[in-house]
């Protein structure tokens, strides 16, 4: 249960119900919070955090892009995450790390650039609003009328709370139309990403995904490309036309909670075998990696000890 969780808060540890800020704080009123969602997995050697160094680096990059000053070094932040997972005694689940301005503020700019950090740990079964995990789960998706944020308007590489209104609008539209997920185009009309997911296509034996520049640099996306290349699969990251959604043999979404989520219906198109052959192979390989069963990628796991 969530009330049993211990939360890292600004250098100490507090019970779940005491992890609070004032409703008038800058990050609530202005959307200035940054965050990361990180997976940790059960392995034969105990719980291990997936690609912790990459998540910490992206968190710090988000802070840099928003001119925010971190109170912790990368090493201190990694240690705090590991310690929080350990204190909660879970074998597998999700971590949400938030950087926020706690002071009450009316001004558009915070009075102090140094932010505070909170770290939450969830069991997958008690994450609020999360779908239950299933090896056989598939989903439906549609192309949203909402376009991905333009990189000339805000730093889209920042994993900032304010940026996620974009994905919320797209996902909400998809639900109203009878779909579970949305795929957004960028402002030039090329494929971008989902509300909170990276988009992958399998076409003529190649694994294809939109290139960086108009999308978040997803860590699951980066991992899947590396795994596919190690498996000898040709990968393409480029400016992809939306017509490819009608031509691809396989489509899947990728995120921290669901490394691969096969799409069975894309707009009005029903795909054939779902999950497809390559999606199945990649999913099996990622499952082995996160379980600590693949020596070639053992460096991606950070033991909780």
C-alpha positions as CSV (number, residue, x, y, z in Angstrom):
1,X,0.0,0.0,0.0
2,X,1.2,3.5,-0.8
3,X,0.9,4.7,2.8
4,X,3.5,2.2,3.8
5,X,6.1,3.7,1.4
6,X,9.1,5.8,2.6
7,X,9.9,8.9,0.5
8,X,13.2,10.6,0.1
9,X,12.5,14.3,0.6
10,X,15.2,17.0,0.5
11,X,17.9,15.0,2.1
12,X,15.9,13.0,4.5
13,X,13.2,10.3,4.6
14,X,9.6,10.8,5.5
15,X,6.4,8.7,5.5
16,X,4.3,8.8,2.3
17,X,1.6,11.1,3.8
18,X,4.2,13.7,4.9
19,X,5.7,14.2,1.4
20,X,3.9,17.5,0.7
21,X,4.5,21.0,-0.6
22,X,2.2,24.0,-0.4
23,X,-0.4,24.2,-3.2
24,X,0.9,27.7,-4.0
25,X,4.5,26.5,-4.6
26,X,6.1,27.6,-7.9
27,X,6.3,24.2,-9.4
28,X,2.6,23.5,-8.8
29,X,1.4,26.9,-10.1
30,X,3.9,27.3,-13.0
31,X,4.6,23.7,-14.0
32,X,8.4,24.1,-13.3
33,X,9.0,20.6,-11.9
34,X,11.2,18.1,-13.7
35,X,11.1,14.4,-13.2
36,X,12.2,10.9,-14.2
37,X,10.4,7.6,-14.1
38,X,12.9,4.7,-13.6
39,X,12.3,0.9,-13.5
40,X,13.8,-1.5,-11.1
41,X,13.7,-5.3,-11.6
42,X,13.9,-8.5,-9.7
43,X,17.1,-10.5,-10.6
44,X,18.8,-13.5,-9.1
45,X,21.2,-11.2,-7.3
46,X,18.4,-9.1,-5.9
47,X,16.7,-5.9,-7.1
48,X,18.5,-3.8,-9.7
49,X,17.7,-0.4,-11.2
50,X,17.7,-0.2,-15.0
51,X,20.1,2.3,-16.5
52,X,20.3,4.5,-13.4
53,X,23.2,6.5,-14.7
54,X,21.3,7.4,-17.9
55,X,18.3,8.5,-16.0
56,X,20.3,10.6,-13.6
57,X,22.1,12.2,-16.5
58,X,18.8,13.1,-18.3
59,X,17.4,14.5,-15.0
60,X,20.4,16.8,-14.7
61,X,20.1,17.7,-18.4
62,X,16.5,18.7,-17.8
63,X,17.7,20.9,-15.0
64,X,20.4,22.5,-17.1
65,X,17.9,23.2,-20.0
66,X,15.6,25.0,-17.5
67,X,18.4,26.8,-15.7
68,X,17.7,24.9,-12.5
69,X,20.5,24.1,-9.9
70,X,20.6,20.6,-8.5
71,X,21.3,20.2,-4.7
72,X,23.0,16.8,-5.4
73,X,25.9,15.6,-7.5
74,X,25.2,12.7,-9.9
75,X,26.8,10.2,-7.4
76,X,24.8,11.6,-4.5
77,X,21.6,11.3,-6.5
78,X,22.3,7.7,-7.6
79,X,23.0,6.8,-3.9
80,X,19.8,8.5,-2.8
81,X,17.7,6.5,-5.4
82,X,19.3,3.2,-4.4
83,X,18.8,3.9,-0.7
84,X,15.2,4.8,-1.3
85,X,14.5,1.6,-3.1
86,X,16.3,-0.4,-0.4
87,X,14.3,1.3,2.4
88,X,11.0,0.4,0.7
89,X,11.9,-3.3,0.5
90,X,10.4,-3.9,-2.9
91,X,11.9,-6.4,-5.5
92,X,10.5,-4.7,-8.6
93,X,8.6,-1.6,-9.5
94,X,8.9,2.0,-10.5
95,X,10.7,5.0,-9.2
96,X,9.6,8.6,-9.7
97,X,12.1,11.3,-9.0
98,X,10.9,14.9,-8.9
99,X,12.9,18.1,-8.9
100,X,10.7,21.0,-7.7
101,X,10.7,24.6,-6.3
102,X,8.9,24.4,-3.0
103,X,8.6,28.2,-2.2
104,X,5.3,30.0,-2.5
105,X,5.6,32.3,-5.6
106,X,3.5,34.6,-7.7
107,X,6.3,35.7,-10.0
108,X,6.9,33.8,-13.2
109,X,10.5,33.1,-12.3
110,X,11.5,31.3,-9.0
111,X,13.4,33.4,-6.5
112,X,16.0,30.6,-6.0
113,X,17.3,28.4,-8.8
114,X,18.3,25.6,-6.5
115,X,15.5,23.1,-6.4
116,X,14.6,20.3,-4.0
117,X,14.3,16.6,-4.8
118,X,11.7,13.9,-3.9
119,X,12.0,10.2,-4.7
120,X,9.0,7.9,-4.6
121,X,9.1,4.1,-5.0
122,X,6.1,2.1,-6.3
123,X,5.1,-1.5,-6.6
124,X,3.6,-1.9,-10.1
125,X,0.4,-3.2,-8.5
126,X,-0.1,0.0,-6.4
127,X,0.9,2.7,-9.0
128,X,-2.1,5.0,-9.3
129,X,-3.8,4.7,-12.7
130,X,-1.3,2.1,-14.0
131,X,-2.4,-0.7,-16.2
132,X,-1.6,-4.2,-14.9
133,X,1.3,-5.9,-16.6
134,X,0.7,-8.7,-19.0
135,X,3.0,-10.5,-21.4
136,X,0.1,-10.7,-23.8
137,X,-1.1,-7.2,-23.6
138,X,-1.7,-5.2,-26.8
139,X,-3.2,-1.8,-27.4
140,X,-5.0,0.4,-29.9
141,X,-3.7,3.8,-31.0
142,X,-4.6,6.7,-33.3
143,X,-2.9,9.7,-34.9
144,X,-3.8,12.7,-32.8
145,X,-4.8,16.0,-34.1
146,X,-2.5,17.6,-31.5
147,X,1.0,18.1,-32.7
148,X,4.2,17.6,-30.7
149,X,5.6,20.7,-29.1
150,X,7.9,22.6,-31.5
151,X,11.6,22.6,-30.3
152,X,11.8,26.3,-31.0
153,X,9.1,27.1,-28.5
154,X,10.3,25.1,-25.4
155,X,13.2,22.8,-24.7
156,X,11.5,19.5,-25.6
157,X,14.5,17.5,-24.4
158,X,13.6,18.6,-20.8
159,X,11.4,16.1,-19.0
160,X,9.4,18.9,-17.5
161,X,5.9,18.7,-16.0
162,X,4.7,21.7,-18.1
163,X,5.6,19.9,-21.3
164,X,3.4,17.0,-20.5
165,X,0.2,18.9,-21.1
166,X,0.9,18.2,-24.7
167,X,0.8,14.4,-24.2
168,X,-2.2,14.7,-21.9
169,X,-4.2,16.4,-24.6
170,X,-3.3,13.8,-27.2
171,X,-4.1,10.9,-24.9
172,X,-7.4,12.4,-23.8
173,X,-8.4,12.9,-27.4
174,X,-7.5,9.3,-28.2
175,X,-9.6,8.0,-25.3
176,X,-12.6,10.1,-26.5
177,X,-12.2,8.5,-30.0
178,X,-12.2,5.0,-28.5
179,X,-8.4,4.3,-28.6
180,X,-6.0,3.7,-25.7
181,X,-3.0,5.6,-27.0
182,X,-2.1,8.5,-29.2
183,X,0.6,9.0,-31.8
184,X,1.6,12.6,-32.4
185,X,3.1,14.2,-35.5
186,X,5.6,17.0,-35.2
187,X,4.8,20.5,-36.5
188,X,6.3,19.6,-39.9
189,X,3.9,16.5,-40.2
190,X,6.5,13.8,-39.5
191,X,6.0,11.0,-37.0
192,X,7.1,12.1,-33.5
193,X,6.0,10.1,-30.5
194,X,3.1,9.1,-28.2
195,X,1.9,11.0,-25.2
196,X,4.6,9.5,-23.0
197,X,6.0,6.8,-25.3
198,X,8.4,6.3,-28.1
199,X,7.1,4.9,-31.4
200,X,8.6,2.0,-33.3
201,X,7.7,0.5,-36.7
202,X,9.0,-2.7,-38.3
203,X,9.0,-2.4,-42.1
204,X,10.7,-4.7,-44.5
205,X,12.8,-6.2,-41.8
206,X,14.0,-2.9,-40.5
207,X,13.3,-1.4,-37.1
208,X,12.3,2.3,-37.6
209,X,11.8,5.1,-35.1
210,X,11.6,8.9,-35.4
211,X,14.9,10.7,-35.0
212,X,15.8,13.0,-32.2
213,X,15.2,16.7,-32.6
214,X,11.5,16.9,-32.1
215,X,11.1,14.1,-29.5
216,X,12.3,13.3,-26.0
217,X,15.5,11.2,-25.9
218,X,13.8,8.1,-24.4
219,X,16.1,5.7,-22.5
220,X,13.9,2.7,-23.4
221,X,14.1,3.9,-27.0
222,X,17.9,4.1,-26.8
223,X,18.1,0.7,-25.2
224,X,15.9,-1.0,-27.8
225,X,18.0,0.5,-30.7
226,X,21.2,-0.8,-29.0
227,X,19.7,-4.3,-28.5
228,X,18.3,-4.5,-32.0
229,X,21.7,-3.6,-33.5
230,X,23.4,-6.2,-31.3
231,X,21.0,-8.7,-32.6
232,X,21.9,-7.8,-36.2
233,X,18.7,-6.0,-37.0
234,X,19.0,-3.0,-39.3
235,X,17.8,0.2,-37.5
236,X,16.6,3.5,-38.9
237,X,16.1,6.7,-36.9
238,X,14.9,9.4,-39.2
239,X,12.2,11.7,-40.4
240,X,9.3,9.2,-40.9
241,X,6.2,10.0,-42.9
242,X,2.9,9.0,-41.1
243,X,2.0,6.9,-44.2
244,X,4.4,4.3,-42.8
245,X,1.8,3.5,-40.1
246,X,-0.3,2.0,-42.9
247,X,2.6,0.0,-44.4
248,X,4.5,-1.3,-41.3
249,X,4.2,-5.0,-40.5
250,X,4.6,-4.3,-36.8
251,X,4.1,-1.2,-34.6
252,X,4.9,-0.9,-30.9
253,X,5.3,1.8,-28.3
254,X,8.0,1.9,-25.7
255,X,8.4,3.5,-22.3
256,X,9.8,2.8,-18.8
257,X,6.7,1.0,-17.5
258,X,6.2,-1.0,-20.7
259,X,9.5,-1.6,-22.6
260,X,7.4,-2.9,-25.6
261,X,3.7,-2.4,-26.0
262,X,2.5,-4.0,-29.3
263,X,-0.2,-2.1,-31.3
264,X,-3.0,-4.3,-32.6
265,X,-5.1,-1.5,-34.1
266,X,-3.7,1.7,-35.6
267,X,-6.6,4.1,-36.4
268,X,-8.9,1.9,-38.5
269,X,-6.2,-0.6,-39.5
270,X,-6.0,-4.0,-37.7
271,X,-2.5,-5.4,-37.8
272,X,-1.9,-9.1,-38.5
273,X,0.1,-11.2,-36.1
274,X,0.4,-9.2,-32.8
275,X,2.9,-9.1,-31.4
276,X,4.9,-9.6,-34.6
277,X,8.0,-11.8,-34.8
278,X,10.6,-9.0,-34.3
279,X,8.6,-7.4,-31.5
280,X,8.5,-10.8,-29.7
281,X,12.2,-11.3,-30.1
282,X,13.0,-7.8,-28.8
283,X,10.6,-8.2,-25.9
284,X,12.2,-11.6,-24.9
285,X,15.6,-10.1,-25.1
286,X,14.7,-7.0,-22.9
287,X,13.1,-9.3,-20.4
288,X,16.3,-11.3,-20.1
289,X,18.3,-8.2,-19.8
290,X,16.2,-6.7,-17.0
291,X,16.2,-10.0,-15.2
292,X,20.0,-10.0,-15.2
293,X,20.3,-13.0,-17.5
294,X,22.3,-11.3,-20.3
295,X,25.9,-10.7,-19.6
296,X,26.4,-8.5,-22.6
297,X,24.1,-5.8,-21.0
298,X,24.7,-6.4,-17.3
299,X,26.3,-3.0,-17.1
300,X,22.8,-1.5,-17.5
301,X,21.7,-2.9,-14.1
302,X,22.6,-1.1,-10.8
303,X,22.2,-3.5,-7.9
304,X,20.3,-2.4,-4.8
305,X,22.6,-3.4,-2.0
